[in-house]
Amino acid sequence: MTQIEHFEVIIIGGSYAGLSAGMALGRSLRKVLIIDGGKPCNWQTPHSHNFLTQDGSTPKEITEIAKDQVAKYDTVRFYEGLAIGSKKVDNGFDITTNRGDTFHTNKLILATGIKDLMPKTDGFSECWGITVVHCPYCHGYEIRNQKTAIMANGDTAIHLASLVKNLTKDITILTEGKSSLDGQQLQKLINHEIKIIEKEISAIEHEAGKLKNIRFKDGAVEAFDAAYASIPFESNTIIPNELGCQFTEQGYIEVDEMGKTTVDGVFACGDCSTMMRSLATAVYKGNIAGVFINHELTQESF
């Protein structure tokens, strides 16, 4: 029988949150395995912003620096592959991968991120993260003072419009069908000279991800420089479901302030556990998860 290699902590996901947790644990000499498939959700984004000391760097550059720094801690190992299964066993968890390997761990960190579910609109996915974006804090400064669309309806449209209004005066809300905005919301838009188009979108015309026009199903075309969109997402893995983790109404793994899930021994950090989707938040949450897992391990053995 093949002996299963044991780790004190396995981190599933080796992007910003996972690497941050790995550093905190490596500095406490914990035996850690970071499992990562190398496909972060922001791979198409040209530059990262609003992260102190790395403003304007590419996501790849930041990841490479982080991974090099974490790799200096001898007790941390990296595994290239996908975690595809999990099982609660005595004194921890068994994790299986797509390469046929199984590892045992006392504690588990889920830093798996999320998968954006792109609409079938032609050109949308090619522009996502470049000129069709999700967050004014991450991207708004770079597309300031440009003719901007907000592809949303109802409360989401109003929320985005309130944030974007300080970045550009030329805003149009595209409700992609009949507006669900109420009278008070419509009056706010009128007061701020924000236009509404209630037509369905058929395509986004672009050049290498740079938005040029939005084409509607009735044949009309409107020129835009940039757009915000709020799109659904799903988990990148079934492992939290397998282990019985609870989820929030929005679809994130439920965690407390320390990153603990509703399953003993399982923590979560990064985009899979919070709607605050940014590099800075991921690094912070990963650090917290790493620190408190080390605290648990210390209390259990001291």
Disulfide bonds with the S-S distance in Angstrom:
none
